[in-house]
Amino acid sequence: MSSSSSNSVNQYDVVAVVKRAVEIMSKFPSREIQLLSVLIMMNPENGTGCLSQINTDEGKTTIVAMLAAIKALEGHQINIVTYIHQN
């Protein structure tokens, strides 16, 4: 979704659509920290990836789902791996 194309979609519009989809499906509004996290992770520095630490109860599952949906809409293949450390 590059901004150089005249038919491209603004990344904020994409986030707004995915945000609304999450609200419809989960019946809960997205939190500001979730939206900020998504925007930050959508814009890593050129040629680099992005690693982020999200605190407990800030909605990691929702953040990952939103990012996966956005990347899938961009045509990327999505693989999600999770890990929970249990004592």
Buried (B, 14 or more C-beta within 10 A) or exposed (E): BEEEEEEEBEBEEBBEBBBEBBEEEEEEEBBEEBBEBBEEBBEEEEEEEEEEEBEEEEBBEBBBBBBBBBBEEEEEEEEEEEEEEEE
